[in-house]
Amino acid sequence: MREIILPRRMFLWSMAVIYLAAFVSLYMQIPGLYGNDGLLPARWQLRYSGKSLGEQLLSSPTLLWLGPRLGLDTHTAMELLCLIGAALSLAATLVEALRDSVVFFCLWALYLSMYQVGQVFLYFQWDNLLLETGFLCILVAPLTLIRGSRGVRAHDRVTFWLIRWLLFRLMFASGVVKLTSRCPTWWGLTALTYHYETQCIPTPLAWFALQLPVWWHKFSVVGTFIIEIAAPLLFFSPLRRLRLGAFYLQVLLQVLIILTGNYNFFNLLTLALCLSLLDDQHVHFWLRKADKISNNDSKLQSWLCYLLELAVWALMIFGSIVCFDLKLDTTKTSISSRTAFTFHQFNQFLKTVTIPSIWIGVLSLTWEMVTAMFRCACVSGFLKRFWGTLQWTVFAAATVAMFTISLVPFSYIEFDSHARLWPGVRQAYDMVDRYQLVNSYGLFRRMTGVSGRPEVVIEGSNDGVSWTEIEFMYKPGNLSAAPAVLTPHQPRLDWQMWFAALGDQTQAPWFTSLIYSLLQGKRDVIELIQTDVSQYPFYQQPPTYLRAHRYRYWFTEPKADGSYPKRWWRRVYDEEFYPKVHLGSTFLESMLNQHGLKDKSPPRRMPNTTVAQAVRWVRSQVRGVPTHILIWTLIASSVTLCLLQGLQNRNKHTERTPLTYMAAGNDHTDNVPDDSSDHCGKSDEQQAAKGEEEEKKEDGQDSEDEVEEGGGEEKEDTVDDEED
């Protein structure tokens, strides 16, 4: 059995980086979104009714309830929590010992605290995905701070399996909902002919992707269905190369999405989940290191595995040809495709495959639990065996519980399967629903903007006659401005502007708050539109009048001679989105009162505690810095420091004396490939060859934790290899 030590460590490092991006991105937007002068002040979500702290935490699990006890208002408390989260995640990125269960619990609790008061600006599927993945990190990460060890544990494969199950639920559901929604563009395989220009914030490469021929767009949709519906079933394959093939398919899809669209940290988070499909041997292949695992399979067994793998890939290709009627047109040098099955047939497929996929998950999890239990039983020494078995019991129970409650949101994709769930499972899910431990997913369910990308454009005027458009930093507006590249930052106001354009202004109450704030000239809100306020057309004096119109946007097309146009976009006027208003206008006042957006409480005094002053000082240092540049500066600095640490460790390894290195290498060969003291997983040939040497070892041999930490001098070679 191949180990997952390196993929697990890579995953935890990736999660620290993603948490860093998420906290910094949110921190920079808190004043304009949730501050005292923000669009939706967070203090409105915290009603202090005289209840005890425990009752408040149960009703709304957020650490912001502790703000008054620290002498902080809600705005300052939110900034403090985000700063703590960013500092913790940055430290975890740089120091491996801090990628710990306790640290990841703190990060999860901090982000959950933000989520509870985030309202519409934090209700995105990637926020739910980050919370669910972050909670799983608590189970996957070691207890370094308490136990003082980053050692390999028998139950690591069990808890890490939950990451793979989450990846399966995410991808499979995202593929299924595209067809269950009955969206004509997905069924007609034409979704990508609209997607590149109608997604929220496209990249410049999206313009070039849209120029590809229609047959390629349709073929790409077919590939998307294969990657999201068929390939996830290979995540639990006992054949390693099938899992690796599924891994590279998922990576291909996520990289293409990153290149053509700005989806903040979502795609990076999905790529981190994909690491659960890897093992140490494949990571060593990336690093061009020698394979430490000897393959003792017979030639017959190897050939049978190859034939079975070829059969699986051939079946997927054949199924794709049949289901989508793929035909090669040599005259036009293209591939024709169409959906060759009906909605009823697909629904029957879902009824057939949903429950079996759950049982596949049960069997896969059972296998991981049994093998982990077997490894616990093979540890030498009663106390070590007892401690390992106790750990296995606790974490296996937690894994089973998480898997069980995840069946509720997963089964949403098929009604009959959901109805067959045991009622006790649904009750358990309802009990923990407020903590976002498990969630349902389904990205790009329906394709919007089929008749043109709807875009709301706000205009301001001082005299009511001449109007000036207010341009946002990231969302499309100016026809000549190139699309932005800002991953992993998410400008949440720009995203909500995209959603608002899909309906009318009554479906976006926060839009009235935006208009009201701009009329008042609130700087915190203006910085959501333009970080450099000098680029805001009314930064010297707020506009007297504001209005909003809806336009239909399309990407421009290359000219007839093949040259590129000067503008990226073209547009036509659609309709009025928000009427002309001014401070005190009847319509504006009625909308503010209708949605409860007018704050009638007296102005609050700014807290003057030491903590509050420190928080305000940090804000003064980053004000005016573009958020995506700040995030990438922190990430680039962290990666550089991590690489320098790796090179330093590698130099220490190469500077050893030949005698010490030879002794360490000889001792290392006596251990099993996964660097643990578990020798029950060896083949019979290995046991026979090393039996005489094993008898000479003391009964109290090094524990698994000591092996990973380099508990003895002879183990240092293994540790250095892994750190490199």
Summary of the structure (lengths in Angstrom):
residues: 724
radius of gyration: 28.2
end to end distance: 22.5
largest distance: 95.5
contacts: 2261
relative contact order: 0.12
helix: 63%
strand: 6%
